Amino acid sequence: MNEIICPNCKKAFKVDEAGFADILKQVRDHQFEEELASRLALAENEKNTAVELAKANIKNSLQEELAKKDQQLTELKSKSDAELTTQLAQKEVEIAEIKSKVQNAEIEKKLEVSEAVKAIEKERDNLTNDLKIKEAEKESLEISIKDKFTNQLVVKDETIKMRDDEINRLKDFKQKLSTKMVGETLEQHCEIEFNKLRATAFQNAYFEKDNDSKGGTKGDYIYKETDEAGNEIISIMFEMKNENDETATKKRNEDFFAKLDKDREEKDCEYAVLVSLLESDNELYNTGIVDVSHKFKKMYVVRPQFFIQIITLLRNAAMNSMEYKAELNLMRNQNVDITNFEEKMDAFKKGFAYNYDLASRKFKTAIDEIDKTISHLQKTKDALLSSDNNYRLANNKADDLTIKKLTHGNPTMKAKFDQGNERS
């Protein structure tokens, strides 16, 4: 669109390219017509001026000649009639010659004017032909430019309409979703994009949701890939973040870096990637893959359209270092074998020492128990000997027991025994 200021009202109004070209054509046609009319008028004026000048010159010359002749006639009046008649005849002849010259001069002037007019008319015809040619070229150029810009405008209008429809559709779609549903939709998008290529490009890859929240938090997805030998090639912790346009509080990508880095370390992943639709007007994140490793180790921020690309780039970089990783794993395995041998030797030594110590303690315990048993048997022997002595004393006491002794000092029992003896 072009902005034009009206010279009368001084107001600005806008016209499109077709209208501007039409106005420009009218101005150019008007200027050309004015210039052609001016040049034709100038030529006509020059022609009229030349004719009038020639007439004036001839008239002046004739008047001068006539004045001279009149003077001569006046002078001749005093002369004789014969001389006068002769002179008059000569003068008439001279006048006839002068008139003939005047007529010839007029004819020559007319021829000159006619030739000048023809030259001007020829120039006019040439200018008219040039104008027609230029007009045809201009119209052809205008038609081609108009067609070109018309097609471009049609394509641009259709593109703008498609984008506006898509923006309106997305806005309407987002307004119908909660913030949680929008986030889940982004996760589903990434999972679908990955599953499209899983069978062909990611046959040995693991890409599943992170359901382990033992550390207090968890990421969204974990990607791990191994080679045919089972060696890990790469591991990535993914976090997907989106935000509804109608959400009151707008989050920034930086708000999730610390949590994502913590999840990466807790789940023992090598890389961390934030797939984000936040800060949609930020040109930094709209350029593509953004490396934020200066803030957190091995961390990247990408838009959803670069989800597969970031996996491919990190995977290709990891594949280049697989040879070094294989050598490192071989050295680790060798170190593990040596460590296992040493650990088994240490375990045997510790087990032998433990069993020896246990057997020694058991042997000492057995000796102590034998000593305790001997001491106990000795006590039992002493107790049995003491019991035998008590049995002997008791037997002696039983032998020494009599009725007399039992009833001594007990009149009741003595009377009872006496009655018993009397009855018997």
C-alpha positions as CSV (number, residue, x, y, z in Angstrom):
1,M,0.0,0.0,0.0
2,N,1.2,3.6,-0.8
3,E,0.2,6.7,1.1
4,I,-0.7,9.8,-0.9
5,I,-1.3,13.3,0.5
6,C,-4.0,15.4,-1.2
7,P,-2.6,18.8,-2.3
8,N,-5.9,20.5,-1.6
9,C,-7.2,19.1,1.7
10,K,-3.7,17.9,2.9
11,K,-5.2,14.6,4.0
12,A,-3.4,11.3,3.5
13,F,-5.1,8.3,1.9
14,K,-3.9,4.9,0.9
15,V,-4.1,3.2,-2.5
16,D,-3.0,-0.3,-3.5
17,E,-0.4,-0.9,-6.2
18,A,-2.9,-1.2,-9.1
19,G,-4.6,2.1,-8.1
20,F,-1.2,3.8,-7.8
21,A,-0.2,2.5,-11.2
22,D,-3.5,3.8,-12.7
23,I,-2.9,7.3,-11.1
24,L,0.7,7.3,-12.4
25,K,-0.5,6.5,-15.9
26,Q,-3.1,9.3,-15.9
27,V,-0.4,11.8,-14.7
28,R,2.0,10.7,-17.3
29,D,-0.6,10.8,-20.1
30,H,-1.7,14.3,-19.0
31,Q,1.9,15.5,-18.9
32,F,2.6,14.1,-22.3
33,E,-0.5,15.7,-23.8
34,E,0.3,19.0,-22.3
35,E,3.9,18.9,-23.6
36,L,2.7,17.8,-27.1
37,A,0.0,20.6,-27.2
38,S,2.6,23.1,-25.9
39,R,5.1,22.1,-28.6
40,L,2.4,22.2,-31.3
41,A,1.3,25.7,-30.2
42,L,4.9,26.8,-30.1
43,A,5.4,25.6,-33.7
44,E,2.2,27.3,-34.8
45,N,3.3,30.5,-33.1
46,E,6.7,30.3,-34.8
47,K,5.0,29.7,-38.1
48,N,2.6,32.6,-37.7
49,T,5.4,34.8,-36.5
50,A,7.6,33.9,-39.5
51,V,4.7,34.6,-41.9
52,E,3.8,37.9,-40.3
53,L,7.5,38.9,-40.2
54,A,7.9,38.1,-43.9
55,K,4.7,40.0,-44.7
56,A,5.9,42.9,-42.7
57,N,9.3,42.9,-44.3
58,I,7.8,42.7,-47.8
59,K,5.3,45.4,-46.9
60,N,8.0,47.6,-45.5
61,S,10.2,47.1,-48.5
62,L,7.3,47.8,-50.9
63,Q,6.3,50.8,-49.0
64,E,9.8,52.1,-49.2
65,E,9.9,51.4,-52.9
66,L,6.5,53.1,-53.4
67,A,7.7,56.0,-51.3
68,K,10.7,56.3,-53.5
69,K,8.6,55.9,-56.6
70,D,6.2,58.6,-55.4
71,Q,9.1,60.9,-54.8
72,Q,10.4,60.1,-58.2
73,L,7.0,60.7,-59.8
74,T,6.7,64.0,-58.0
75,E,10.1,65.0,-59.3
76,L,9.1,63.9,-62.8
77,K,6.0,66.1,-62.9
78,S,8.2,69.0,-63.6
79,K,9.7,67.3,-66.6
80,S,8.2,66.9,-70.0
81,D,5.3,64.7,-70.8
82,A,7.4,62.6,-73.1
83,E,10.0,61.9,-70.5
84,L,7.3,61.5,-68.0
85,T,5.5,58.9,-70.1
86,T,8.7,57.1,-70.7
87,Q,9.6,57.1,-67.1
88,L,6.1,56.1,-66.2
89,A,6.4,53.2,-68.5
90,Q,9.7,52.2,-67.0
91,K,8.3,52.6,-63.5
92,E,5.3,50.5,-64.3
93,V,7.7,47.9,-65.6
94,E,9.7,48.2,-62.4
95,I,6.5,48.1,-60.4
96,A,5.4,45.0,-62.3
97,E,8.8,43.4,-61.5
98,I,8.6,44.4,-57.9
99,K,5.1,42.9,-57.7
100,S,6.4,39.8,-59.3
101,K,9.2,39.7,-56.8
102,V,6.7,40.2,-54.0
103,Q,4.6,37.4,-55.3
104,N,7.6,35.2,-55.7
105,A,8.7,36.2,-52.1
106,E,5.2,35.3,-50.8
107,I,5.3,32.0,-52.7
108,E,8.8,31.3,-51.2
109,K,7.6,32.2,-47.7
110,K,4.6,30.0,-48.2
111,L,6.8,27.2,-49.3
112,E,9.1,27.8,-46.3
113,V,6.2,27.9,-44.0
114,S,4.7,24.8,-45.6
115,E,8.0,23.0,-45.3
116,A,8.3,24.1,-41.6
117,V,4.8,23.0,-41.0
118,K,5.5,19.7,-42.6
119,A,8.7,19.2,-40.5
120,I,6.8,20.1,-37.4
121,E,3.9,17.8,-38.4
122,K,6.4,15.0,-39.2
123,E,8.0,15.6,-35.8
124,R,4.5,15.6,-34.2
125,D,3.7,12.3,-36.1
126,N,7.0,10.8,-34.9
127,L,6.3,11.9,-31.3
128,T,2.8,10.5,-31.6
129,N,4.1,7.2,-32.9
130,D,6.7,7.1,-30.2
131,L,4.0,7.9,-27.7
132,K,1.8,5.1,-29.0
133,I,4.8,2.7,-28.9
134,K,5.6,3.8,-25.4
135,E,2.0,3.6,-24.4
136,A,1.8,0.1,-25.8
137,E,5.0,-0.9,-24.0
138,K,3.7,0.7,-20.8
139,E,0.4,-1.0,-21.0
140,S,2.1,-4.3,-21.7
141,L,4.4,-3.7,-18.8
142,E,1.6,-2.6,-16.5
143,I,-0.4,-5.7,-17.5
144,S,2.5,-8.0,-16.8
145,I,3.3,-6.2,-13.5
146,K,-0.4,-6.2,-12.6
147,D,-0.7,-9.9,-13.4
148,K,2.5,-10.7,-11.4
149,F,1.5,-8.6,-8.4
150,T,-2.1,-9.9,-8.7
151,N,-0.9,-13.5,-8.5
152,Q,1.5,-12.6,-5.7
153,L,-1.3,-10.7,-3.9
154,V,-3.7,-13.7,-4.4
155,V,-1.0,-16.1,-3.0
156,K,-0.2,-13.7,-0.2
157,D,-3.9,-13.2,0.7
158,E,-4.5,-16.9,0.6
159,T,-1.4,-17.5,2.8
160,I,-2.5,-14.8,5.2
161,K,-6.0,-16.2,5.3
162,M,-4.7,-19.7,5.9
163,R,-2.4,-18.5,8.7
164,D,-5.2,-16.4,10.3
165,D,-7.5,-19.4,10.1
166,E,-4.8,-21.6,11.6
167,I,-4.1,-19.1,14.4
168,N,-7.8,-18.7,15.1
169,R,-8.2,-22.5,15.1
170,L,-5.3,-22.9,17.5
171,K,-6.5,-20.1,19.7
172,D,-9.9,-21.6,19.8
173,F,-8.4,-25.0,20.5
174,K,-6.2,-23.7,23.3
175,Q,-9.1,-21.9,24.9
176,K,-11.0,-25.1,25.1
177,L,-8.1,-26.9,26.9
178,S,-6.9,-26.6,30.4
179,T,-3.2,-25.9,31.1
180,K,-2.7,-29.6,32.1
181,M,-4.5,-30.8,28.9
182,V,-2.3,-28.5,26.8
183,G,0.8,-30.0,28.4
184,E,-0.5,-33.5,27.8
185,T,-1.2,-32.7,24.2
186,L,2.4,-31.6,23.7
187,E,3.6,-34.8,25.3
188,Q,1.3,-36.8,23.0
189,H,2.7,-34.9,20.0
190,C,6.3,-35.8,20.9
191,E,5.4,-39.4,21.6
192,I,3.6,-39.7,18.3
193,E,6.5,-38.1,16.4
194,F,8.9,-40.5,18.0
195,N,6.8,-43.6,17.4
196,K,6.6,-42.8,13.7
197,L,10.3,-43.4,13.5
198,R,10.8,-45.9,16.3
199,A,10.7,-49.0,14.0
200,T,13.1,-47.7,11.5
201,A,15.5,-45.2,13.2
202,F,15.2,-46.1,16.9
203,Q,15.1,-49.9,17.1
204,N,17.3,-50.1,20.1
205,A,15.9,-47.0,21.9
206,Y,13.9,-46.7,25.1
207,F,11.4,-43.8,25.2
208,E,8.9,-43.9,28.0
209,K,7.3,-41.7,30.6
210,D,9.3,-41.2,33.8
211,N,7.1,-42.7,36.6
212,D,9.8,-42.9,39.3
213,S,9.2,-40.0,41.8
214,K,11.2,-41.4,44.7
215,G,13.4,-38.3,44.6
216,G,10.4,-36.0,45.2
217,T,10.1,-35.0,41.5
218,K,10.2,-36.6,38.1
219,G,10.6,-35.6,34.5
220,D,8.2,-36.3,31.6
221,Y,10.1,-38.7,29.4
222,I,13.4,-40.6,29.4
223,Y,15.2,-41.6,26.2
224,K,18.0,-44.2,26.3
225,E,19.6,-46.1,23.5
226,T,22.1,-49.0,23.4
227,D,24.2,-50.7,20.8
228,E,23.9,-54.4,19.8
229,A,26.3,-55.3,22.7
230,G,24.1,-53.6,25.2
231,N,26.5,-50.6,25.7
232,E,24.6,-47.3,26.4
233,I,25.0,-44.8,23.5
234,I,23.0,-41.9,24.9
235,S,20.5,-41.0,27.6
236,I,18.3,-37.9,27.6
237,M,15.8,-36.5,30.2
238,F,12.9,-34.7,28.5
239,E,10.6,-32.1,30.0
240,M,7.6,-30.8,27.9
241,K,6.2,-27.4,28.8
242,N,3.3,-25.5,27.3
243,E,1.0,-22.7,28.4
244,N,-2.5,-21.7,27.5
245,D,-2.7,-18.2,26.0
246,E,-5.4,-17.4,28.5
247,T,-3.3,-18.4,31.5
248,A,-3.0,-15.5,34.0
249,T,0.6,-16.3,35.1
250,K,3.1,-16.6,32.3
251,K,6.0,-18.9,32.9
252,R,9.5,-18.6,31.5
253,N,11.8,-21.4,30.3
254,E,14.4,-20.6,32.9
255,D,11.9,-21.4,35.6
256,F,12.3,-25.1,34.8
257,F,16.0,-25.4,34.3
258,A,17.0,-26.3,37.9
259,K,14.3,-29.0,38.2
260,L,15.2,-30.5,34.9
261,D,18.9,-30.6,35.8
262,K,18.0,-32.3,39.2
263,D,15.8,-34.9,37.4
264,R,18.6,-35.6,34.9
265,E,21.2,-36.3,37.7
266,E,18.8,-38.4,39.8
267,K,17.8,-40.6,36.8
268,D,21.5,-40.8,35.7
269,C,20.9,-39.2,32.2
270,E,23.7,-37.6,30.2
271,Y,21.6,-34.8,28.6
272,A,18.6,-32.7,29.5
273,V,16.2,-31.2,26.9
274,L,13.3,-28.8,27.5
275,V,10.7,-29.1,24.7
276,S,8.8,-25.8,25.2
277,L,6.2,-23.5,23.7
278,L,6.7,-20.9,26.4
279,E,7.8,-17.4,25.6
280,S,6.4,-17.6,22.0
281,D,7.6,-14.1,21.2
282,N,11.2,-14.7,22.3
283,E,13.4,-14.6,19.2
284,L,16.2,-16.6,21.0
285,Y,14.0,-19.7,21.4
286,N,12.3,-19.2,18.0
287,T,15.6,-19.6,16.1
288,G,15.7,-23.4,16.7
289,I,17.9,-25.4,19.1
290,V,19.2,-23.3,22.0
291,D,22.2,-24.5,24.0
292,V,21.9,-23.4,27.7
293,S,24.9,-25.4,28.9
294,H,26.4,-22.2,30.3
295,K,23.7,-22.3,33.0
296,F,23.2,-26.1,33.4
297,K,25.4,-28.9,32.1
298,K,24.4,-30.5,28.8
299,M,21.0,-28.8,28.7
300,Y,19.1,-27.6,25.5
301,V,15.8,-25.8,24.8
302,V,13.9,-26.6,21.6
303,R,10.6,-26.0,20.0
304,P,8.4,-29.1,19.3
305,Q,9.3,-29.1,15.6
306,F,12.9,-29.7,16.5
307,F,12.1,-32.6,18.9
308,I,13.4,-35.4,16.5
309,Q,16.3,-33.2,15.3
310,I,17.7,-32.7,18.8
311,I,17.6,-36.5,19.4
312,T,19.3,-37.1,16.1
313,L,22.0,-34.5,16.7
314,L,22.9,-35.7,20.2
315,R,22.7,-39.4,19.0
316,N,25.1,-38.8,16.1
317,A,27.5,-37.0,18.4
318,A,27.3,-39.9,20.8
319,M,27.9,-42.4,18.0
320,N,31.1,-40.7,17.1
321,S,32.4,-41.3,20.6
322,M,31.2,-44.9,20.7
323,E,34.7,-46.3,19.9
324,Y,36.2,-44.4,22.9
325,K,33.3,-45.6,25.0
326,A,33.9,-49.2,23.9
327,E,37.5,-49.0,24.8
328,L,36.6,-47.4,28.1
329,N,34.0,-50.2,28.8
330,L,36.7,-52.8,27.9
331,M,39.1,-51.2,30.4
332,R,36.4,-51.0,32.9
333,N,35.5,-54.7,32.4
334,Q,39.2,-55.7,32.7
335,N,39.4,-53.6,35.9
336,V,36.2,-55.2,37.1
337,D,37.6,-58.7,36.5
338,I,40.8,-57.9,38.4
339,T,38.7,-56.3,41.1
340,N,36.4,-59.3,41.3
341,F,39.4,-61.6,41.6
342,E,40.9,-59.5,44.3
343,E,37.5,-59.3,46.0
344,K,37.1,-63.1,45.8
345,M,40.6,-63.6,47.3
346,D,39.8,-61.1,50.1
347,A,36.5,-62.8,50.6
348,F,38.2,-66.2,50.9
349,K,40.7,-64.8,53.3
350,K,38.0,-63.1,55.3
351,G,35.9,-66.2,55.3
352,F,38.8,-68.5,56.3
353,A,39.8,-66.1,59.1
354,Y,36.2,-65.8,60.2
355,N,35.7,-69.6,60.2
356,Y,39.0,-70.1,62.0
357,D,38.1,-67.5,64.6
358,L,34.6,-69.1,64.9
359,A,36.1,-72.6,65.3
360,S,38.6,-71.3,67.8
361,R,36.0,-69.6,69.8
362,K,33.8,-72.7,69.6
363,F,36.7,-74.9,70.7
364,K,37.4,-72.6,73.7
365,T,33.7,-72.6,74.5
366,A,33.7,-76.4,74.4
367,I,36.7,-76.5,76.7
368,D,35.1,-74.0,79.0
369,E,31.9,-76.1,79.0
370,I,33.9,-79.3,79.8
371,D,35.5,-77.4,82.6
372,K,32.1,-76.2,83.8
373,T,30.8,-79.8,83.4
374,I,33.7,-81.2,85.5
375,S,33.1,-78.5,88.1
376,H,29.4,-79.2,88.0
377,L,30.0,-83.0,88.3
378,Q,32.3,-82.3,91.2
379,K,29.6,-80.3,92.9
380,T,27.2,-83.0,92.1
381,K,29.6,-85.5,93.6
382,D,30.1,-83.3,96.7
383,A,26.3,-82.9,96.9
384,L,25.8,-86.7,96.6
385,L,28.5,-87.3,99.3
386,S,26.9,-84.7,101.5
387,S,23.5,-86.3,100.9
388,D,24.9,-89.7,101.8
389,N,26.2,-88.3,105.1
390,N,22.8,-86.8,105.8
391,Y,21.1,-90.1,105.0
392,R,23.4,-91.8,107.5
393,L,22.7,-89.2,110.2
394,A,19.0,-89.5,109.5
395,N,19.2,-93.3,109.7
396,N,21.0,-93.0,113.0
397,K,18.3,-90.7,114.3
398,A,15.7,-93.1,113.1
399,D,17.4,-95.9,114.9
400,D,17.6,-93.8,118.1
401,L,13.9,-92.9,117.9
402,T,11.7,-94.6,120.7
403,I,8.1,-94.1,122.0
404,K,9.5,-93.0,125.3
405,K,11.4,-90.3,123.7
406,L,8.4,-89.2,121.6
407,T,6.0,-89.0,124.6
408,H,8.6,-87.4,126.8
409,G,7.1,-84.1,127.9
410,N,3.8,-84.8,126.1
411,P,1.2,-86.2,128.6
412,T,-1.5,-86.3,126.0
413,M,0.5,-88.6,123.6
414,K,1.7,-90.6,126.6
415,A,-1.8,-91.2,127.7
416,K,-2.8,-92.2,124.2
417,F,0.0,-94.7,123.9
418,D,-0.8,-96.1,127.4
419,Q,-4.4,-96.7,126.4
420,G,-3.3,-98.5,123.4
421,N,-1.0,-100.7,125.3
422,E,-3.9,-101.6,127.8
423,R,-6.2,-102.5,125.0
424,S,-3.7,-104.8,123.5
